[in-house]
């Protein structure tokens, strides 16, 4: 979410569920807008009820009316980027000013949160010794790396902190395979954009977290082996 910096104030009390309102009722009106570094936080009115919603950072204005697909409910969360507590907040995968059922369906090849960062957003160059594993190698042999633990080095290009109780780290090393050059890692380690890191773990293939968070390739619960701060 998905698109950063929402920290679970009490992991033991955290709850999450998918909210799927009745057909043709997935619409809200924006009452207030707070912009963070990664998320846009919206106070909205839906079915005569007020609630808070978080979406990927974008331009939103008070009074705007949006349709959405489904939302992931989080309770007892603290947003680090705006320093605010939310008793309940819904992370929404997609919002649109037109009904989503009037738009082209999202196919399997276009997952909402596929773990990719556009090449124009981050151009990474790392000099690796001959024989060191590259992200291109990981994608070329994804099935093999799903069954054995490996280490991979790259530069952090994006971080979403404490979404669903984990930090979501995107790394690149300047290599790719068939358009795949960005590896997503979930971890409890704290890293920042620009850090050069080494993570250890196994790949999970075709992982569906729900609420539009689908990854063809992801390293879950990665262990930080080394970090070089930029």
Buried (B, 14 or more C-beta within 10 A) or exposed (E): BBBBBBBBBEEEEBEBEEBEBEEEEBBBEBBEBBBBEBBBBBBBEBEEEEBBBBBBBEEBEEEBEBBBBBBBBBBBBBBBBBEBEBEEBBBBBBBBEEEBEEEEEBEEEEBBBBBBBEEEEBEBEBEEEEEEBBBBBBBBBBEEBBEEEBBBBBBBBBBBBBBBBBBBBBBBBBBBBEEBBBBBBBBEBEBEBEBBBBBBBBBBEEBEBEBBBBBBBBBBEBBBBEBEEE
